[in-house]
Amino acid sequence: MTAEQFHKHLQAHAESFAKAVATNEGEWIIKGFIDVYRRIYTISVDTKIVSKVLELLLFPMFVEFAKKHGLEIELCPQQNFYPDLTFTHPPTEARFAVDIKSTYRTSETEVNGMTLGAFTGYFRNRDSNKNTLYPYSQYAAHFVLGVIYSKCDDAADERKQFTLDQLPQIPSVIKDFHFFAQPKFRIAAARPGSGNTKNIGSATKIDELIHGTAPFAALGEEVYDDYWMFYLTRDMAEALGTKRPYTNLKTYLEYKNRGIDTLKAHAKEIAKLAENEPAGEEDEP
């Protein structure tokens, strides 16, 4: 199975997710948590809580997806490990990473944005097993199953308890779901997810997320990898005692051009020096 085939299957399956998690009116089917005394506590609109409950709700659907397409599925072994789901196609031994990401609408055309995983650690040391189920390099492709939703204005008071008989009266905290599947690089932004964190940020335009047309989609995954593997936050640069080489795509282009121009200007000298250089460890047979 190729990455393109997997993407096509995942996108088709994602289209059925909204019906599985929402009522006919578009409201979330999850109303709250219930205790042994049959008391219901409403869910907070906090994005971390919403995201985790959504993940739990979607896992059985991913199991169904794996069976339908002859895939083996493995869940994330620990919290904060990458990725949320690993799919393996036994006949081809192709392995695909899928992270579940969610965000809420801030307008009809934009969302708050998502964090798409670290740009340090396993992302840079791609043969490492640290904080990842398999080394990053062993995945044929990296995907995001995205969930876009709207917050409900009439969410219930979190301090209030309900009984099972009152279930129909409990308003949902989110509604109007839209699911999409895209290769991670196609929805990535050129800025961190939030503040000075070491996470890749996403596009915030809904159209770019759904259709995978964020900046790196046109530039390609190689540029995306190069940009984020050498990106430095302010704190990272200070710790290294250096200036940040670039902070966005414009300054990234300027940075790359400076290096290319210098190399071109000294091409003859570099070629001559290379002839006299001793072989490094990587060059030895």
N, C-alpha and C positions, 0 to 999 in steps of 0.2 A: 504494500500500500504506500502510495506516495503522499507527501505533505499536502498536495493539492486535493487528492482524493479524500484524505482525512478531513480537511477543512470543509469540503463540500458536504460530507456526511454530518459533521458537527453542526454546521449552519442549518441544515435541513431539520435536524433534531431539535435545535434551539428554538425553532419557530413554534414548537408545540409546548414549550415550557410555560409560557404566559397563561395558557388555559389551565395548566396543572396547579399553578400557585395562586390563581385569582378567581373570584366569583364572576358570574356573568356580567356584573356591574363594574368589573375591573378592580375590585378591592381585594386586598390580600386575604387569603383564607385563614391566616394565623391571627388569632385575636389576643393571645396572651399565654401565660404559664398557669398550670393548674396544680394545686397541692393535694395531699391525700384527703383533705377535708372538703374537696370539691370547690375550693375557692379559686377564682381566676384573678390573676394579676396582669394588668395590661403591659404590653411591651413598650419599652422606651423607643423614641425615634432616633436614639443615638445610632450613628452609622455603623459602628463596630458590632453592636448587638444585632441590628438588622442584617448585616452581612453574614454573621455567623449562623443565624437562624435560616437564612436563605440557602446557605451551603448545605445544612443538614437536610433541608427540604429537597434539594436538587440531587443529592447523592444517589438515591434509588433510581432516579431517571438516567443517571450516567451508567449505572449498572445495566439497565435495559439497553442503553445505547451500545455498550460494549458487546453484549450478547448478540444484538442484531447484526453487528458488523464483524463478528469473529475476532474481537479484541480482548486482551487480558487487561484488567484494571487494577491499579494499586493506589491506595490512598496515601496521603502525606503521613509519614510515621510519627512525626512530632510537630508541635506547634512551632510556627516560624520556619518550617522547612520548605524547600522548593521541590517540586510544584505541588499544588493541591491534589492533582490527579495525574497519574502516569498511565498512558495507554500503550500497549505493545501489540504489534501485529505479528503473531508467531511465524507465518509463512515467510515473511520478508525480514523479520527481526527489527523492523522499524519501530522506533519509540517516539512517542509524542507527549509533550508536556502541556498541561492545561491548568491555568489558574482561573479561579472564579473571582471576578471583580464586580463591584456594584457602586453606583453613584446616583445622586438625585438631581432632578432638574432644577435649575435656577431661573430658567425662562423657557419659552417655547423652543428655542434653538440651542441652548447651552446647558451644560451640567456642571456640577462642582468639580469633577475630575476624579481620577483614580491614581493610586500608586501601583506601578507595574513590576515591583520587585527591585531588589538591590542591584546597584551597578558596581559594587565591590564584591569581595569574597568569591563565591563560586562563579559569578559572572566574569570575573577577570582571570581567575585561576580555574580554567575550564576542565581540568582533569581532576579536580578536588572533589572529595565526597562530603566536605564539611557543609552542614546545613542544607544538603540536597539529597534526595533519594538516590539519584544516579548523577555522575558528573555531567555538567551542562553540555559538554561536547558530545555526549552519547545520545542526545535527543536529535531526531531528524528535523524537528521544528518545535517552536514554542508558541502556544496559542493562549488567547484570553477568551473565556466565556463571560461576556459582559451583561450586566443587568442594569437597566436604566429605569428609575421609578420616580414618582412624585410623592411628596409628603402630604398627608392629609391635614387640613386646617382644623378639623374638629376632633383631633385625637383626645382620648379620654385622659382624665387626671390620673397620673401614675400612682398617686397615693390612695386611689380608690380601689376597693375590692368588688368583685362581681360574683354572682352564683351562676351555676350552669343554666338555670332558667332565664337568666338575663343575657345569655350569650348573643342573641340577635340584636341587643341594644348596644353592644360594645363596638365602637367604631374602629376600623382598621387604621393603623398608623401610616401605611403607605398604599399606593394604588397605581394604576396605569403602567403596567410593566412593558418593557421592550427588551427582548433578549437578542444578542448578536454574538457571532464568533469571528474573530480576526487573528491573524498572526500578530504577535505582540509588537513587532517593529512597525507595523502599518498604522498603529494607533498611538504610538509614543510621541511625546513632545520633546523639545530640546531643553527642558528645564526639569529639576528635581520635582518630586511629587508634592512636597510641602516644605517651605522654609529652607533650612540648611540640612535636610535629611539626605541620606545616601540611597534614595529610592528614585527610580525613573518615573517621571510624571506622564500623564496621558493628555491627549487632546481634550478640549472642553466643548468643542462644537459637536452636537449630536450627529450631524450628517457625516462628519469625518470619522467618528467612532463606528457608526453602523456600516459605512461603506469602506472603511479602512483606507482613508485618503489623507491622513495626517502627513506632515512634512517628510518623514523618512520613507513613506510609501513610494514616493517618486525617486528618492535618492538611493534606495536599496538597503538591504540588510547589512551589507559590508560597511557602509558608511555609518549606519546606526551602531554597529558593534564598535567601530573605531572611535566614534564620538563618545560613547558612554564608557568604554574601557579606560579612556585617558582623561575623563572629565574630573575636575577637582572642585569641591565645594570650597567656600572661604576658609572653613576650619581645616580642611585637608591641606590646602595650600600653606596656611600659617604653620601647621605642624611640620611641613617639609621645608619651611623657610624659603618659599619661592612664590612667584606671582602666578595667578591662575592663567593658564595658557589661552583659555577661551571661556566664554560664559553663555554663548548662544551660537546659532548656526552662522551668523554673519562673521563673528570674530573667529569661529572655527575655520571658516574658509580663508580668512586673512592669515591665520596661524599656519595652515597647511601650505598656503601659497608662499609664505616666507621661507619655509623649509625647502620647497621645490625650487624656488628661484635661486637659493644659495647653492643647492646641489648642482643645478644646471650650470651655474657660473663657474663652478670648480670641478666640472665633470672630468676633464683631462687629468687634473692633479689627483683626484680621487682614484681614477683608474690606475694611474702610475703607482700611487701609494699601496693600492690593493695588491699589486704584483709583488711587492716587497714585504708584505705583511706575513708573519708566521701564521700557520693554520691554527684556528681556535679549536676548542674541544668539539664544537658542533660540526666542524669541517673534517675532523679526523675520521678515517674509516673504522 
